[in-house]
């Protein structure tokens, strides 16, 4: 299977990654009781802990999906 790189919508991909970056670097107002917190303007440890949280969440989801996939493949 060959993939033609022209088939990708690079602008949409770039926008998606930018939205993800904004999601990692800001804490929404509904979580912080009314004030949005921009982590790039706060101490560096706060940004690092937020990135670590998202990374750990992604790793846990990957682990759960792999465990589910392996369980399903055993019963086929």
N, C-alpha and C positions, 0 to 999 in steps of 0.2 A: 504494500500500500504506500503510495507516494503522496506527499502533501505539498500542494502548491502554496507557496508563501503569499501569493497575491490574494488567496482566498480569505486570509485573515483581515479583520478590520482593525488595523493597528491603532487608529484613533480611539476606538472603543476599549481596546486592551490597555492603552496608556491611561485613559480616563478611569478605568476600573482600578488599576494599581494606584493612581493618585488618590482616589476615594478611599482605598484601603489605608494608605499612608495617613490621610487626614483622620481616619477613624482611630488609628493607633496613637496619633499625636494629640488628640483632643478628647476630653471627657465631656459627654453631652450634659446639657443643663438639667434634664429630667433625672439624672443620676445624682447630681451634686446639689440639688434643691435650689435651682434657679439661676446658677451662674455657670456658663461653659468655661472649662479650664483648658487653656492651651498649654500643653506640656512642654513645648519648645521654649516657652518663656519662664518655665519653672525650673527648679533644681534638676540636674541631670539624672539623679537617682530615681526621680519620679517617672521620667520617660523610660529609663531602663527597666524599671519594675513593670510598667505597663506593657512594654514590648515582650518581656519575659512571660507575663500573664497570657498574652495572645499566643505566644509560641507554645507554651505548655498546653493551652486549650487545643491548639491544632494537633499537637502530638497525641493528646488523649483521644481526640476524635479519630485520628488515623489508627491508633491502636484498637479502638472499639470496632471500627470498620473492618480491619484486618481479622480480628477475632471472629466477627460475624461471618465474614467471607470464608474463613477456614472451617467454621462450624457448618455452614451450609454445604460446602464442598464435600464434607465427610458423609453427609446424609443423602447425597445424590446417587 
